[in-house]
Amino acid sequence: MLIALVSGLFTMLYSSDEEPEPQTTYIKEISQARRQLFEGQLVHTNTGSLKLVAGAEPRSFRAEILGGWRPTRAGEAQAPVSTGAQIGVKLHCSGAGVRCLPLSSERQSVLSEEDRATWVWDVSARHAGKVSIALTVTAYFRDSDTVLLEKPPMTSRVDVAAPPGDGGWFSWIKDAWQWVAGAITGLGGLAVSVTAIVTAIVMVVRRRLPGADTEEADAAERVRGAGPRTRSAREGRPRVGRPRTRPTAARDLPSRRRGDAQREPRE
């Protein structure tokens, strides 16, 4: 019996030495993974070369992480970055209706000096003004969400130019079409008369085309001057009907008759 107790105690002590606590194992694994990281190269599109235009086609933003090194090209910028793990790259955009649409996987592996990974986004803006674009690079522990190391965000301020000819008649056509599209959306997909849509667009275009304001002013002037000109025209137009008898002719008629009677010869 005593031998069994000693043997059980020895087994418990031996097992505790062979199996360390889970927290200790986790710390060792994270520390080892961080030591395995090495410096690589981040090459990305220079935000100044995007030349964003409000309402224009999206511009491509590209980021590439290499385990080695390569010279940059025109329109590119570079920065050192830690590699040797699973890498996640995000592009954060804010302001002036800007949108960054990812076209590739967020996380990719760069485990050796020969590895490289590429990320691409479509960047577009709806309004002119200033926007903020930030690039974030994160190294993860294996395929988990545990962060080994994260590079501070690289933030840039970018100017979004107004579209050429903004404020002209073409922009009013575009605004009219956007209004019609919004109306259709607001109606929940109900049928809308094509004639009504075309009429609305034509009315907006006629009001905004060059010279339309002058034509409207001339029409208003003609309406304001219609009263006096109509009266004068009525006074100057010859009347149709019985001619008016001159008062003097009426007064002279009796005297003429008396004179004629006096001139008749007497019998």
Contacts in CASP RR format, 6 or more apart in sequence:
PFRMAT RR
TARGET T0000
AUTHOR 0000-0000-0000
METHOD contacts of the structure
MODEL  1
MLIALVSGLFTMLYSSDEEPEPQTTYIKEISQARRQLFEGQLVHTNTGSL
KLVAGAEPRSFRAEILGGWRPTRAGEAQAPVSTGAQIGVKLHCSGAGVRC
LPLSSERQSVLSEEDRATWVWDVSARHAGKVSIALTVTAYFRDSDTVLLE
KPPMTSRVDVAAPPGDGGWFSWIKDAWQWVAGAITGLGGLAVSVTAIVTA
IVMVVRRRLPGADTEEADAAERVRGAGPRTRSAREGRPRVGRPRTRPTAA
RDLPSRRRGDAQREPRE
29 141 0 8 1.000
30 141 0 8 1.000
30 146 0 8 1.000
30 148 0 8 1.000
33 85 0 8 1.000
33 141 0 8 1.000
33 142 0 8 1.000
33 148 0 8 1.000
34 148 0 8 1.000
34 149 0 8 1.000
36 84 0 8 1.000
36 85 0 8 1.000
37 82 0 8 1.000
37 83 0 8 1.000
37 84 0 8 1.000
37 85 0 8 1.000
37 139 0 8 1.000
37 148 0 8 1.000
37 149 0 8 1.000
38 67 0 8 1.000
38 82 0 8 1.000
38 83 0 8 1.000
38 84 0 8 1.000
38 113 0 8 1.000
39 80 0 8 1.000
39 81 0 8 1.000
39 82 0 8 1.000
39 83 0 8 1.000
40 65 0 8 1.000
40 66 0 8 1.000
40 67 0 8 1.000
40 68 0 8 1.000
40 69 0 8 1.000
40 80 0 8 1.000
40 81 0 8 1.000
40 82 0 8 1.000
40 83 0 8 1.000
40 110 0 8 1.000
41 65 0 8 1.000
41 66 0 8 1.000
41 67 0 8 1.000
41 68 0 8 1.000
41 69 0 8 1.000
41 70 0 8 1.000
41 78 0 8 1.000
41 79 0 8 1.000
41 80 0 8 1.000
41 81 0 8 1.000
42 63 0 8 1.000
42 64 0 8 1.000
42 65 0 8 1.000
42 78 0 8 1.000
42 79 0 8 1.000
42 80 0 8 1.000
42 81 0 8 1.000
42 137 0 8 1.000
42 151 0 8 1.000
43 63 0 8 1.000
43 64 0 8 1.000
43 65 0 8 1.000
43 66 0 8 1.000
43 70 0 8 1.000
43 72 0 8 1.000
43 76 0 8 1.000
43 77 0 8 1.000
43 78 0 8 1.000
44 61 0 8 1.000
44 62 0 8 1.000
44 63 0 8 1.000
44 64 0 8 1.000
44 76 0 8 1.000
44 77 0 8 1.000
44 78 0 8 1.000
44 79 0 8 1.000
44 135 0 8 1.000
45 60 0 8 1.000
45 61 0 8 1.000
45 62 0 8 1.000
45 63 0 8 1.000
45 75 0 8 1.000
45 76 0 8 1.000
45 77 0 8 1.000
46 75 0 8 1.000
46 76 0 8 1.000
46 77 0 8 1.000
47 61 0 8 1.000
47 133 0 8 1.000
47 156 0 8 1.000
47 158 0 8 1.000
48 75 0 8 1.000
48 156 0 8 1.000
48 158 0 8 1.000
49 74 0 8 1.000
49 75 0 8 1.000
50 59 0 8 1.000
50 61 0 8 1.000
50 123 0 8 1.000
50 158 0 8 1.000
51 59 0 8 1.000
51 161 0 8 1.000
52 59 0 8 1.000
52 98 0 8 1.000
52 123 0 8 1.000
52 124 0 8 1.000
52 125 0 8 1.000
52 131 0 8 1.000
52 158 0 8 1.000
52 159 0 8 1.000
52 160 0 8 1.000
52 161 0 8 1.000
53 125 0 8 1.000
53 160 0 8 1.000
53 161 0 8 1.000
53 162 0 8 1.000
53 163 0 8 1.000
54 96 0 8 1.000
54 125 0 8 1.000
54 126 0 8 1.000
54 127 0 8 1.000
54 128 0 8 1.000
54 129 0 8 1.000
54 160 0 8 1.000
54 161 0 8 1.000
54 162 0 8 1.000
54 163 0 8 1.000
55 124 0 8 1.000
55 125 0 8 1.000
55 126 0 8 1.000
55 163 0 8 1.000
56 124 0 8 1.000
56 163 0 8 1.000
57 124 0 8 1.000
58 101 0 8 1.000
58 122 0 8 1.000
58 123 0 8 1.000
58 124 0 8 1.000
59 122 0 8 1.000
59 123 0 8 1.000
59 124 0 8 1.000
60 120 0 8 1.000
60 121 0 8 1.000
60 122 0 8 1.000
60 123 0 8 1.000
61 91 0 8 1.000
61 100 0 8 1.000
61 120 0 8 1.000
61 121 0 8 1.000
61 122 0 8 1.000
61 123 0 8 1.000
61 133 0 8 1.000
62 118 0 8 1.000
62 119 0 8 1.000
62 120 0 8 1.000
62 121 0 8 1.000
63 89 0 8 1.000
63 91 0 8 1.000
63 118 0 8 1.000
63 119 0 8 1.000
63 120 0 8 1.000
63 135 0 8 1.000
64 116 0 8 1.000
64 117 0 8 1.000
64 118 0 8 1.000
64 119 0 8 1.000
65 81 0 8 1.000
65 83 0 8 1.000
65 87 0 8 1.000
65 89 0 8 1.000
65 108 0 8 1.000
65 110 0 8 1.000
65 116 0 8 1.000
65 117 0 8 1.000
65 137 0 8 1.000
66 83 0 8 1.000
66 110 0 8 1.000
66 115 0 8 1.000
66 116 0 8 1.000
67 83 0 8 1.000
67 84 0 8 1.000
67 110 0 8 1.000
67 112 0 8 1.000
67 113 0 8 1.000
67 114 0 8 1.000
67 115 0 8 1.000
67 116 0 8 1.000
68 113 0 8 1.000
68 114 0 8 1.000
68 116 0 8 1.000
72 78 0 8 1.000
79 151 0 8 1.000
79 154 0 8 1.000
81 137 0 8 1.000
81 151 0 8 1.000
82 139 0 8 1.000
82 148 0 8 1.000
82 149 0 8 1.000
82 151 0 8 1.000
83 110 0 8 1.000
83 111 0 8 1.000
83 115 0 8 1.000
83 139 0 8 1.000
84 110 0 8 1.000
84 111 0 8 1.000
84 112 0 8 1.000
84 115 0 8 1.000
84 139 0 8 1.000
85 109 0 8 1.000
85 110 0 8 1.000
85 111 0 8 1.000
85 139 0 8 1.000
85 140 0 8 1.000
85 141 0 8 1.000
85 142 0 8 1.000
85 148 0 8 1.000
86 107 0 8 1.000
86 108 0 8 1.000
86 109 0 8 1.000
86 139 0 8 1.000
86 140 0 8 1.000
86 142 0 8 1.000
86 143 0 8 1.000
87 107 0 8 1.000
87 108 0 8 1.000
87 109 0 8 1.000
87 110 0 8 1.000
87 117 0 8 1.000
87 137 0 8 1.000
87 138 0 8 1.000
87 139 0 8 1.000
87 140 0 8 1.000
88 106 0 8 1.000
88 107 0 8 1.000
88 108 0 8 1.000
88 137 0 8 1.000
88 138 0 8 1.000
88 139 0 8 1.000
88 140 0 8 1.000
89 106 0 8 1.000
89 119 0 8 1.000
89 135 0 8 1.000
89 136 0 8 1.000
89 137 0 8 1.000
89 138 0 8 1.000
90 106 0 8 1.000
90 135 0 8 1.000
90 136 0 8 1.000
90 138 0 8 1.000
91 100 0 8 1.000
91 102 0 8 1.000
91 119 0 8 1.000
91 121 0 8 1.000
91 123 0 8 1.000
91 133 0 8 1.000
91 134 0 8 1.000
91 135 0 8 1.000
91 136 0 8 1.000
92 100 0 8 1.000
92 132 0 8 1.000
92 133 0 8 1.000
92 134 0 8 1.000
92 135 0 8 1.000
92 136 0 8 1.000
92 153 0 8 1.000
93 99 0 8 1.000
93 100 0 8 1.000
93 123 0 8 1.000
93 131 0 8 1.000
93 132 0 8 1.000
93 133 0 8 1.000
93 134 0 8 1.000
94 131 0 8 1.000
94 132 0 8 1.000
95 130 0 8 1.000
95 131 0 8 1.000
95 132 0 8 1.000
96 125 0 8 1.000
96 126 0 8 1.000
96 127 0 8 1.000
96 128 0 8 1.000
96 129 0 8 1.000
96 130 0 8 1.000
96 131 0 8 1.000
96 160 0 8 1.000
97 125 0 8 1.000
97 126 0 8 1.000
97 127 0 8 1.000
97 131 0 8 1.000
98 123 0 8 1.000
98 124 0 8 1.000
98 125 0 8 1.000
98 126 0 8 1.000
98 131 0 8 1.000
98 133 0 8 1.000
98 160 0 8 1.000
99 122 0 8 1.000
99 123 0 8 1.000
99 124 0 8 1.000
99 125 0 8 1.000
99 126 0 8 1.000
100 121 0 8 1.000
100 122 0 8 1.000
100 123 0 8 1.000
100 133 0 8 1.000
101 121 0 8 1.000
101 122 0 8 1.000
101 123 0 8 1.000
101 124 0 8 1.000
102 119 0 8 1.000
102 120 0 8 1.000
102 121 0 8 1.000
103 120 0 8 1.000
103 121 0 8 1.000
103 122 0 8 1.000
104 118 0 8 1.000
104 119 0 8 1.000
104 120 0 8 1.000
105 119 0 8 1.000
106 119 0 8 1.000
107 140 0 8 1.000
108 117 0 8 1.000
108 119 0 8 1.000
109 115 0 8 1.000
109 117 0 8 1.000
110 116 0 8 1.000
110 117 0 8 1.000
123 133 0 8 1.000
125 131 0 8 1.000
125 160 0 8 1.000
127 160 0 8 1.000
128 160 0 8 1.000
128 161 0 8 1.000
128 162 0 8 1.000
128 163 0 8 1.000
128 166 0 8 1.000
129 159 0 8 1.000
129 160 0 8 1.000
130 157 0 8 1.000
130 158 0 8 1.000
130 159 0 8 1.000
130 160 0 8 1.000
131 157 0 8 1.000
131 158 0 8 1.000
131 160 0 8 1.000
132 155 0 8 1.000
132 156 0 8 1.000
132 157 0 8 1.000
132 158 0 8 1.000
133 155 0 8 1.000
133 156 0 8 1.000
133 158 0 8 1.000
134 153 0 8 1.000
134 154 0 8 1.000
134 155 0 8 1.000
134 156 0 8 1.000
135 153 0 8 1.000
135 154 0 8 1.000
136 150 0 8 1.000
136 151 0 8 1.000
136 153 0 8 1.000
136 154 0 8 1.000
137 150 0 8 1.000
137 151 0 8 1.000
138 147 0 8 1.000
138 149 0 8 1.000
138 150 0 8 1.000
138 151 0 8 1.000
139 147 0 8 1.000
139 148 0 8 1.000
139 149 0 8 1.000
139 150 0 8 1.000
140 146 0 8 1.000
140 147 0 8 1.000
140 148 0 8 1.000
141 147 0 8 1.000
141 148 0 8 1.000
163 171 0 8 1.000
165 171 0 8 1.000
168 208 0 8 1.000
169 205 0 8 1.000
169 208 0 8 1.000
169 209 0 8 1.000
169 210 0 8 1.000
172 204 0 8 1.000
172 205 0 8 1.000
172 208 0 8 1.000
173 201 0 8 1.000
173 204 0 8 1.000
173 205 0 8 1.000
175 204 0 8 1.000
176 200 0 8 1.000
176 201 0 8 1.000
176 204 0 8 1.000
176 205 0 8 1.000
177 201 0 8 1.000
179 200 0 8 1.000
180 192 0 8 1.000
180 197 0 8 1.000
180 200 0 8 1.000
180 201 0 8 1.000
183 192 0 8 1.000
184 190 0 8 1.000
184 192 0 8 1.000
206 212 0 8 1.000
END
